[in-house]
Amino acid sequence: EKLPMWWVKLGFASTRPLKSWRVNLQDRCLQLEDWINDPLNVPKVVDISKLFNPQSYLTAIKQICCQNQGLELDKLQVFT
């Protein structure tokens, strides 16, 4: 796999092969499309490594949990 020189100049150094990166991006987009099609259905299992900002997802889940169960957000912890 040879990257065009202008990609090399604009991008950052990576040891990950382009094909692997592309497959990962496609998986991320598919996961996001599934949520767009059914935004109120939170999956029981989420591959957070495929999220662009996993911390914001975990924060949102904590907020929803606290609202639904009347808990204090500051005292809730997430274990992954």
C-alpha positions in Angstrom: 0.0 0.0 0.0 1.5 3.2 -1.1 0.0 6.5 0.0 -0.1 9.5 -2.3 2.6 12.0 -1.3 0.0 14.7 -0.6 -1.7 12.4 2.0 1.7 11.8 3.7 2.3 15.6 3.9 -1.2 16.3 5.3 -1.7 13.3 7.5 0.1 11.9 10.6 2.5 9.1 10.8 0.8 5.7 11.5 1.9 2.1 11.5 -1.7 1.0 10.8 -2.3 -0.3 7.2 -4.6 1.7 5.1 -6.9 -1.3 4.5 -7.4 -1.9 8.2 -8.1 1.8 8.8 -10.7 1.8 6.0 -12.5 -1.3 7.4 -12.5 0.2 10.8 -14.0 3.5 9.4 -16.7 1.5 7.6 -17.6 -0.3 10.8 -17.9 3.0 12.6 -20.1 4.5 10.0 -22.3 1.4 10.0 -22.7 1.5 13.8 -23.7 5.2 13.5 -26.2 4.6 10.7 -27.9 1.9 12.8 -28.4 4.4 15.6 -29.6 7.1 13.2 -32.3 4.6 11.9 -33.5 3.9 15.5 -32.1 6.6 17.8 -34.3 5.7 20.8 -33.0 2.1 20.9 -29.8 2.0 22.8 -27.9 -1.2 22.0 -27.2 -3.6 24.9 -23.6 -4.0 23.7 -21.6 -1.2 22.2 -18.1 -1.5 20.8 -16.9 1.8 22.2 -13.6 1.4 20.4 -15.5 2.3 17.2 -16.9 5.5 18.6 -15.2 8.8 17.6 -15.6 10.1 21.2 -16.3 7.2 23.6 -16.2 9.4 26.7 -19.2 11.5 25.6 -21.2 8.3 25.0 -20.4 7.0 28.5 -21.3 10.4 30.0 -24.7 10.3 28.1 -25.4 6.8 29.4 -24.7 7.9 32.9 -27.0 10.9 32.6 -29.8 8.8 31.2 -29.4 6.2 33.9 -29.5 8.9 36.7 -32.6 10.5 35.2 -34.5 7.3 34.9 -33.6 6.0 38.4 -33.4 9.3 40.3 -29.7 8.9 41.2 -27.0 11.5 41.7 -24.8 11.8 38.7 -21.7 12.7 40.8 -21.9 9.4 42.7 -22.4 7.1 39.6 -19.4 5.1 38.3 -19.0 3.2 35.1 -16.9 0.1 35.0 -15.9 -1.2 31.6 
